Amino acid sequence: MGGERILDRVARALADALGTPPLLIANDPEAAHWRPDLRLVSDLRPGHGSLGGLYTAVVESPAPVVCVAWDMPFVSAPLLRALADGLAGHDAFLPWSPRRHGVEPMCAAYGPACREAMAACLEAGDLRAVAFHPRISVGILPQFELRRFGDPECLFLNVNTADDLAHADGLWRRLESSR
């Protein structure tokens, strides 16, 4: 997008926000070649969807973690810092989202208390990325604050297909030309 891989954009935003290189969680056999400078970890519980990936991040991270799906090209360092700061009063801190659950679990901050709550849901077979929320203290970055960082539809855009990539690239071009 805009001549740069989405993974590189996300990795840069995370490094800028947190001051350390991010952890890359991926199961693809080629993942080691994507960013050799990043520590690569495969899912600790393969086949357990997004919650399995979040669980892996919480277990493998030495501290509270900010997770971002690597197909979200428009996340920004200021947004990620705000999410990390939200952990001061909560076990998890997620941004409001217009999507189904009302929050965006794939761009959120998770503290150590999430580990056991996630594990319990994985053991029970409830693989929803928000399944563990009733077991912990969850804070939400409200819509009016989230809008300081951009349009939520843009911030949380996932690129999963060639059409999604074309849409994201066009959106990026419009945003860049308006600056």
C-alpha positions in Angstrom: 0.0 0.0 0.0 1.6 3.2 -1.1 4.7 1.2 -2.0 5.1 -0.3 1.5 4.1 -3.6 2.9 1.3 -3.4 5.4 3.3 -5.6 7.8 6.1 -3.0 7.7 3.6 -0.1 8.4 2.1 -2.0 11.4 5.6 -3.0 12.8 6.7 0.7 12.5 3.6 2.0 14.3 4.1 -0.5 17.1 7.8 0.2 17.5 7.2 4.0 17.4 4.4 3.6 20.0 6.1 1.3 22.4 9.8 1.8 21.8 10.6 -1.9 21.2 10.3 -4.1 18.1 7.0 -6.0 18.0 6.6 -9.7 18.3 5.2 -11.3 15.1 2.7 -14.0 15.7 2.2 -16.1 12.5 1.8 -19.7 11.5 2.7 -19.4 7.9 5.9 -21.4 7.1 7.2 -18.4 5.2 6.7 -16.0 8.1 10.4 -16.2 9.2 11.3 -14.5 5.9 8.7 -11.6 6.2 10.6 -9.7 8.8 13.8 -11.5 9.9 14.5 -8.7 12.4 11.4 -9.5 14.4 10.9 -12.4 16.9 8.5 -14.9 15.3 6.2 -17.0 17.4 3.7 -19.5 16.2 0.3 -19.9 17.9 0.7 -21.8 21.2 -2.7 -23.2 20.4 -2.9 -23.7 16.7 -6.4 -23.7 15.2 -7.9 -21.5 17.9 -8.4 -18.4 15.7 -7.9 -14.9 16.7 -8.3 -15.7 20.4 -5.4 -18.2 20.1 -3.2 -15.5 18.6 -4.1 -13.0 21.3 -3.4 -15.6 23.9 0.0 -16.3 22.3 0.9 -12.6 22.4 -0.1 -12.3 26.1 1.9 -15.4 27.1 5.0 -14.6 25.0 5.2 -10.9 25.8 7.3 -10.0 28.8 4.9 -7.2 29.8 1.4 -6.0 29.0 1.0 -6.1 25.2 -0.6 -4.0 22.5 -1.9 -6.3 19.8 -2.6 -5.3 16.2 -3.7 -7.5 13.4 -0.9 -7.3 10.8 -3.5 -6.6 8.1 -4.6 -3.2 9.6 -2.6 -0.6 7.6 -4.0 2.5 9.1 -3.2 2.1 12.9 -1.0 4.8 14.2 1.5 5.1 17.0 -0.6 7.7 18.9 -3.6 5.4 18.9 -1.4 2.5 20.1 0.1 4.6 22.9 -3.4 5.6 24.0 -4.4 1.9 24.2 -1.3 1.1 26.2 -1.9 4.0 28.6 -5.5 2.7 29.1 -4.1 -0.4 30.9 -3.3 1.7 33.9 -6.8 1.1 35.2 -7.9 -2.1 33.4 -6.8 -5.6 32.5 -7.6 -4.9 28.9 -8.2 -1.7 27.0 -9.9 -1.7 23.6 -11.1 1.0 21.3 -14.8 1.5 20.5 -15.7 0.1 17.1 -18.8 0.2 14.9 -18.3 -3.5 14.4 -20.3 -6.4 15.8 -18.9 -6.5 19.4 -18.7 -2.7 19.8 -14.9 -2.9 20.4 -11.9 -3.9 18.2 -10.2 -6.8 19.9 -7.5 -7.0 17.2 -6.2 -3.6 18.0 -6.1 -3.5 21.7 -4.0 -3.6 24.9 -3.9 -6.7 27.1 -2.4 -7.1 30.6 -1.2 -10.2 32.4 -4.6 -11.0 33.9 -5.9 -11.8 30.5 -3.8 -14.9 30.2 -5.8 -17.1 32.5 -9.1 -15.6 31.3 -8.2 -16.4 27.7 -7.0 -19.9 28.6 -10.3 -20.7 30.3 -12.2 -19.6 27.2 -9.9 -21.6 24.9 -10.3 -24.7 27.1 -14.1 -24.2 27.0 -14.0 -24.0 23.2 -15.3 -20.4 23.1 -13.0 -18.9 20.5 -14.6 -15.4 20.2 -11.9 -12.8 20.6 -14.0 -11.1 23.3 -15.1 -14.3 25.1 -12.9 -13.7 28.1 -14.1 -10.1 28.7 -16.6 -11.0 31.5 -13.7 -12.5 33.5 -11.5 -9.3 33.6 -11.7 -5.6 33.9 -12.2 -4.1 30.4 -11.8 -0.4 29.6 -13.0 1.1 26.3 -11.5 4.1 24.5 -14.8 5.9 23.6 -15.8 6.9 20.1 -15.3 10.6 20.7 -11.7 10.0 21.9 -11.0 7.5 19.2 -11.9 10.0 16.5 -8.9 12.1 17.5 -6.8 9.3 15.8 -8.9 9.0 12.7 -12.1 7.5 11.3 -12.7 4.0 13.0 -13.7 2.5 9.6 -10.3 3.5 8.3 -8.3 2.7 11.4 -9.6 -0.8 11.7 -9.8 -1.6 8.0 -8.6 -5.2 7.4 -6.9 -6.1 4.1 -7.8 -9.7 3.4 -8.3 -9.8 -0.4 -6.9 -8.1 -3.5 -10.0 -5.9 -3.6 -9.4 -4.9 0.0 -5.8 -3.9 -0.9 -7.0 -1.8 -3.8 -9.5 -0.1 -1.6 -6.9 0.5 1.1 -4.4 1.8 -1.4 -7.0 4.3 -2.8 -7.9 5.4 0.6 -4.2 5.9 1.5 -3.7 8.0 -1.7 -6.7 10.2 -0.8 -5.5 10.6 2.8 -1.9 11.5 1.6 -3.2 14.0 -1.0 -5.3 15.8 1.6 -2.3 16.4 3.9 
